[in-house]
C-alpha cells in the first residue's frame, strides 16, 4: 500500500473544519494558527473573497496576516495553484482585506462603547488614565503629536507604577514594548467618530471588559496586517500619525 499523501494544510474543507487548527501559509509555507492567518474562499462567480470572519462556506485558502503576503500571493497565482482551478483575483485584494479588518475594529469599538467601556475627550481620557481605569488607550492616527505624547507618558507611568509600585519614571519616554498591546492608533479620527457615533473623536480610553479585549484583539490583527515587513513586526505607538503628518 502506498504512503498517504500529505494533507494540504494551506487549504481547509470549510469554516467548520476541525482539522484546520493549524494551517500553512500558501505562499510562505509558514505554519499558522487561525488567529495568525487570513482565509480566502471562492465566490460563485469564481472570484476570490476574503473571509476575515472565517465563516464563509466552501474550501478556504490560508495566507499569513500580512498585506505584502496577500499582494504577492495574488501576483504569483497562489490562489489558482492551491485551489487547482481558474479563479479571478481582484486587483485591489490587499485593500479589500484591510477595509474588512478596519470594519471589524470599528464594530468592536462600537460594541465596547455600547457596553459603557469607552471614555472620549482629551480631559476625560487623561482623568481615566490618572485614575488607573484605562485598560487600553486609543489615539486617532491623525491626532496631534503633543496630545499623543502627553497621554502616552502618563499612561506609561501608571502602568509602571502598577507593576513596580513606583512612578519614578513618569517623565521617561514610554516603553514601546510595554505599550504595544495597550495603546492603539490604527483608526483615523473619522473612523473613531464612526465607531462612537459622534464627531471629532481623537482620543479614547477603554475600561476593562470583554468588549475591550475583543477590540484589542481585532486592532492587533489590523496592525499586524499593515506591518511593512512581516505579520509580526511592531512599531511605536503613534508612529502612523507621525508618518502621515510628515
C-alpha positions as CSV (number, residue, x, y, z in Angstrom):
1,X,0.0,0.0,0.0
2,X,1.4,3.4,-1.0
3,X,2.0,6.1,1.5
4,X,-0.8,8.5,2.1
5,X,-0.5,12.0,0.5
6,X,0.4,14.7,3.0
7,X,-2.6,16.9,3.9
8,X,-2.8,20.3,2.1
9,X,-2.5,22.5,5.2
10,X,-2.9,25.7,3.1
11,X,-6.5,24.6,2.5
12,X,-9.5,23.7,4.6
13,X,-12.7,21.9,3.8
14,X,-14.8,24.7,5.2
15,X,-15.2,27.1,8.2
16,X,-16.2,24.1,10.5
17,X,-13.1,22.0,9.5
18,X,-11.8,21.0,13.0
19,X,-8.7,19.6,11.4
20,X,-7.7,23.2,10.5
21,X,-6.4,24.1,14.0
22,X,-3.0,24.6,12.4
23,X,-2.7,25.7,8.8
24,X,0.2,26.7,6.4
25,X,0.5,29.9,4.5
26,X,0.0,29.0,0.8
27,X,2.8,31.5,-0.1
28,X,5.5,31.3,2.5
29,X,4.7,27.7,3.7
30,X,5.0,29.0,7.3
31,X,2.7,27.3,9.9
32,X,-0.3,29.3,11.1
33,X,-3.0,29.2,13.7
34,X,-6.3,30.5,12.5
35,X,-5.7,33.7,14.5
36,X,-2.4,34.2,12.7
37,X,-3.8,33.8,9.2
38,X,-6.3,35.1,6.7
39,X,-8.8,32.8,5.0
40,X,-10.0,33.2,1.4
41,X,-12.8,31.4,-0.4
42,X,-14.1,31.4,-4.0
43,X,-17.4,33.1,-4.7
44,X,-20.0,31.6,-7.1
45,X,-18.7,33.8,-9.9
46,X,-15.2,32.4,-9.4
47,X,-13.7,35.4,-7.7
48,X,-11.5,35.3,-4.6
49,X,-13.2,36.7,-1.5
50,X,-11.5,37.5,1.9
51,X,-13.2,35.6,4.7
52,X,-11.8,37.6,7.7
53,X,-14.5,36.2,10.0
54,X,-13.7,32.6,9.0
55,X,-17.4,31.8,8.4
56,X,-18.0,31.7,4.7
57,X,-18.8,28.3,3.2
58,X,-16.5,26.4,0.8
59,X,-12.9,25.4,0.8
60,X,-10.6,28.0,2.2
61,X,-7.0,29.1,1.2
62,X,-4.9,30.4,4.0
63,X,-2.2,33.2,3.9
64,X,-0.2,34.9,6.6
65,X,-1.8,38.0,8.0
66,X,0.3,40.5,6.0
67,X,-0.6,42.9,3.3
68,X,2.6,42.2,1.5
69,X,1.9,38.5,1.6
70,X,-1.6,38.9,0.2
71,X,-0.3,41.1,-2.6
72,X,2.5,38.7,-3.5
73,X,0.1,35.7,-3.4
74,X,-2.2,37.5,-5.9
75,X,0.7,38.4,-8.2
76,X,2.2,34.9,-8.2
77,X,-1.1,32.9,-8.8
78,X,-1.0,31.2,-5.4
79,X,-4.8,31.0,-5.2
80,X,-5.1,29.2,-8.6
81,X,-2.4,26.7,-7.6
82,X,-3.9,26.0,-4.2
83,X,-7.5,25.6,-5.4
84,X,-6.4,23.8,-8.6
85,X,-8.9,25.8,-10.7
86,X,-9.1,29.1,-12.5
87,X,-10.1,32.0,-10.3
88,X,-10.4,35.7,-10.6
89,X,-8.3,37.7,-8.1
90,X,-9.5,41.3,-7.5
91,X,-6.7,43.8,-8.3
92,X,-7.4,45.6,-5.0
93,X,-7.5,42.4,-2.9
94,X,-5.0,43.8,-0.3
95,X,-7.1,46.9,0.1
96,X,-10.3,44.8,0.4
97,X,-8.8,42.8,3.2
98,X,-7.6,45.9,5.0
99,X,-11.0,47.6,4.7
100,X,-12.7,44.5,6.2
101,X,-10.2,44.4,9.1
102,X,-10.8,48.1,9.7
103,X,-14.6,47.4,9.7
104,X,-14.1,44.7,12.4
105,X,-12.1,47.1,14.6
106,X,-14.8,49.8,14.2
107,X,-17.5,47.3,15.1
108,X,-15.6,46.0,18.1
109,X,-15.1,49.6,19.4
110,X,-18.8,50.4,18.8
111,X,-19.7,47.3,20.9
112,X,-17.3,48.4,23.7
113,X,-18.9,51.9,23.6
114,X,-22.4,50.4,23.9
115,X,-21.2,48.3,26.9
116,X,-20.2,51.6,28.6
117,X,-16.5,50.9,28.5
118,X,-15.3,53.9,26.4
119,X,-14.4,57.4,27.5
120,X,-13.7,60.1,24.9
121,X,-12.3,63.7,25.0
122,X,-8.8,64.6,26.0
123,X,-9.5,65.8,29.5
124,X,-11.8,62.8,30.4
125,X,-9.3,60.4,28.9
126,X,-6.5,62.0,30.9
127,X,-8.5,61.6,34.1
128,X,-9.2,57.9,33.3
129,X,-5.5,57.3,32.8
130,X,-4.6,59.0,36.0
131,X,-7.2,57.0,38.0
132,X,-5.9,53.8,36.5
133,X,-9.3,52.8,35.0
134,X,-7.9,53.0,31.4
135,X,-7.0,49.5,30.2
136,X,-6.5,50.5,26.6
137,X,-5.6,53.9,25.3
138,X,-6.7,55.0,21.8
139,X,-5.4,57.8,19.6
140,X,-6.6,58.8,16.1
141,X,-3.9,58.1,13.5
142,X,-4.1,61.8,12.6
143,X,-4.0,63.1,16.2
144,X,-1.6,65.9,17.1
145,X,1.7,64.6,18.4
146,X,1.8,66.7,21.5
147,X,-1.5,65.3,22.8
148,X,-0.5,61.7,21.9
149,X,2.9,62.1,23.7
150,X,1.4,63.6,26.8
151,X,-1.2,60.8,27.3
152,X,1.4,58.1,26.4
153,X,3.8,59.3,29.1
154,X,1.1,59.4,31.7
155,X,-0.3,56.0,30.7
156,X,3.2,54.5,30.7
157,X,3.9,56.0,34.2
158,X,0.6,54.5,35.6
159,X,1.5,51.1,34.0
160,X,5.0,51.2,35.5
161,X,3.5,52.2,38.9
162,X,1.0,49.4,39.0
163,X,3.7,46.9,38.1
164,X,6.6,48.2,40.2
165,X,4.8,50.2,42.9
166,X,6.6,53.3,41.7
167,X,6.1,56.1,39.2
168,X,9.7,57.3,39.3
169,X,9.9,57.1,35.5
170,X,6.9,59.2,34.9
171,X,8.9,61.7,32.8
172,X,10.6,59.0,30.7
173,X,9.7,58.1,27.2
174,X,7.1,55.3,27.2
175,X,8.5,51.8,26.6
176,X,7.4,50.7,23.2
177,X,7.2,47.0,24.0
178,X,5.2,47.8,27.2
179,X,2.7,49.8,25.4
180,X,2.4,47.8,22.2
181,X,-0.6,45.8,23.3
182,X,-2.2,48.6,25.3
183,X,-2.0,51.7,23.0
184,X,-3.7,51.8,19.6
185,X,-3.6,54.3,16.8
186,X,-4.9,52.2,13.9
187,X,-8.1,54.2,13.3
188,X,-8.4,57.8,11.9
189,X,-10.4,60.4,13.7
190,X,-13.2,59.9,11.2
191,X,-13.2,56.1,11.9
192,X,-13.1,56.6,15.7
193,X,-16.0,59.0,15.3
194,X,-18.0,56.5,13.2
195,X,-17.5,53.8,15.9
196,X,-18.6,56.2,18.7
197,X,-21.5,57.8,16.8
198,X,-20.2,61.3,17.5
199,X,-17.9,63.8,15.7
200,X,-14.3,64.7,16.3
201,X,-13.2,61.8,18.4
202,X,-9.4,61.9,18.7
203,X,-8.5,60.2,22.0
204,X,-10.4,57.4,23.9
205,X,-9.9,55.3,26.9
206,X,-11.3,51.7,27.2
207,X,-12.0,50.3,30.6
208,X,-11.5,46.6,31.3
209,X,-14.1,44.2,30.0
210,X,-14.8,41.5,27.4
211,X,-15.7,44.0,24.7
212,X,-12.5,46.0,25.2
213,X,-10.5,42.8,25.0
214,X,-12.2,41.9,21.7
215,X,-11.3,45.4,20.4
216,X,-7.7,44.9,21.3
217,X,-7.6,41.5,19.5
218,X,-9.1,43.0,16.3
219,X,-6.8,46.0,16.5
220,X,-3.8,43.8,16.8
221,X,-4.9,41.8,13.8
222,X,-5.1,45.0,11.8
223,X,-1.8,46.3,13.0
224,X,0.0,43.1,12.0
225,X,-1.7,43.2,8.6
226,X,-0.3,46.7,8.0
227,X,3.2,46.0,9.3
228,X,5.6,46.8,6.5
229,X,8.0,43.8,6.8
230,X,6.1,40.9,8.4
231,X,2.9,39.9,10.1
232,X,4.8,40.0,13.5
233,X,6.6,43.3,13.1
234,X,5.9,46.0,15.7
235,X,6.0,49.8,15.6
236,X,6.0,52.5,18.2
237,X,2.6,53.8,19.2
238,X,1.8,57.0,17.4
239,X,4.2,56.3,14.5
240,X,1.5,56.1,11.9
241,X,0.2,59.5,12.9
242,X,3.7,60.9,12.7
243,X,4.4,59.4,9.3
244,X,1.2,60.7,7.8
245,X,1.8,64.2,9.1
246,X,5.4,64.4,7.9
